[in-house]
Amino acid sequence: MRKYADILKVIGDLKRLKLYTLLAKCGDKYYVCELADAVEDTHYNTSRHLNELRKAGLVEEQKVGRGVMYFIPQTEEPFIRILVELVKSIPDDSVRREMELLKKRVSFRGKDQRCVSKIYPNWKQEIE
């Protein structure tokens, strides 16, 4: 029972819930810098939140060169599968801006699919 309480405690943080919702709804692998820009937080804080989700077994990481990508893994564990579906049922309006920012941010990946750390300063204005 403690394991499930810990998972719910981790997902109960607003930033972590937003990150987990983005990963669940967008269903792909994303670099920390892309997720940080999407939730408009620092890379340090975003990495810290993603690490908490990873320790709870909710996300996995994959090193790509010098970067780290995060994603929601396929699992047979019923509790986690139901949790992912529950998070996916959160209305898109709750994370619409973050989803748009993430989509735009990913469009800056290089041809080799590496994360571009330096992007032009007004990239967010194209969405607004």
C-alpha atoms as one frame of an Amber mdcrd trajectory, in Angstrom:
protein
   0.000   0.000   0.000   2.908   2.354   0.764   4.112   2.158  -2.854   0.764
   3.447  -4.154   0.635   6.236  -1.570   4.137   7.303  -2.630   3.140   7.306
  -6.322   0.071   9.434  -5.600   2.162  11.783  -3.466   4.664  12.263  -6.306
   1.962  12.868  -8.913   0.156  15.235  -6.507   2.635  18.049  -7.171   1.286
  20.463  -9.824   4.523  20.685 -11.870   5.023  16.924 -11.836   1.387  16.365
 -12.789   1.794  18.786 -15.724   4.959  17.042 -16.868   3.372  13.610 -16.534
   0.252  14.802 -18.362   2.355  16.175 -21.219   4.239  12.901 -21.518   1.011
  10.875 -21.381  -0.927  12.993 -23.871   1.934  13.563 -26.310   3.179   9.980
 -26.041   6.757  10.382 -27.164  10.268  10.899 -25.784  11.312  14.433 -24.901
  14.509  16.090 -23.776  14.586  17.833 -20.406  15.182  21.195 -22.106  12.049
  20.740 -24.253   9.885  19.833 -21.270  11.364  22.679 -19.205  10.528  25.200
 -21.904   7.026  23.756 -22.291   6.213  24.145 -18.597   8.131  27.425 -18.445
  10.437  26.371 -15.652  14.196  26.021 -15.304  15.980  22.974 -16.642  17.233
  22.261 -13.123  13.747  22.232 -11.573  12.294  20.234 -14.445  15.069  17.673
 -14.196  14.467  17.383 -10.464  10.711  16.803 -10.993  11.363  14.248 -13.728
  13.788  12.448 -11.428  11.061  12.179  -8.769   8.685  10.717 -11.381  11.433
   8.295 -12.437  12.120   7.169  -8.856   8.389   6.468  -8.458   8.499   4.283
 -11.573   6.228   6.571 -13.590   8.726   7.591 -16.280  11.953   6.252 -17.700
  14.958   8.081 -19.024  17.102   7.399 -22.053  20.488   8.995 -22.538  21.001
  10.328 -26.054  24.492  11.698 -26.494  24.887  14.276 -23.764  21.134  14.724
 -23.367  18.482  12.801 -21.484  15.041  12.020 -22.861  12.052  11.076 -20.712
   9.029   8.992 -21.602   6.254   6.905 -20.088   7.146   3.243 -20.530   4.763
   0.468 -21.451   3.848  -1.495 -18.330   1.777  -4.475 -17.361   1.150  -3.113
 -13.873  -2.603  -2.394 -13.687  -2.312   0.523 -11.242   0.154   2.403 -13.462
  -1.806   1.655 -16.659  -4.992   2.993 -15.048  -3.104   6.031 -13.725  -1.800
   6.826 -17.223  -5.328   6.571 -18.647  -6.662   8.731 -15.818  -4.042  11.400
 -16.517  -4.814  11.232 -20.250  -8.458  11.981 -19.385  -7.494  15.371 -17.935
  -9.052  17.905 -20.335  -6.635  19.220 -22.950  -7.596  22.771 -21.933  -5.673
  22.214 -18.688  -2.380  21.842 -20.568  -3.144  23.328 -23.977  -0.477  26.039
 -23.775   2.140  23.564 -22.532   1.259  21.123 -25.333   1.577  23.885 -27.938
   4.878  25.054 -26.463   6.200  21.496 -26.424   5.203  20.889 -30.036   6.850
  24.144 -31.114   9.955  23.472 -29.011  10.387  19.988 -30.520  10.246  21.532
 -34.003  13.663  23.085 -33.245  15.376  19.705 -32.985  18.252  19.279 -35.353
  18.136  16.943 -38.317  19.816  14.330 -36.134  16.942  14.720 -33.600  19.230
  16.266 -30.999  17.903  18.924 -28.701  18.863  22.446 -29.678  19.756  24.218
 -26.465  19.934  27.733 -27.886  16.824  28.885 -29.720  15.823  32.342 -30.761
  14.522  34.492 -27.892  10.991  35.099 -29.189  10.085  31.530 -30.123   7.083
  31.457 -27.760   5.464  34.515 -29.367   4.561  32.513 -32.487   2.026  30.584
 -30.413   0.343  33.581 -28.852
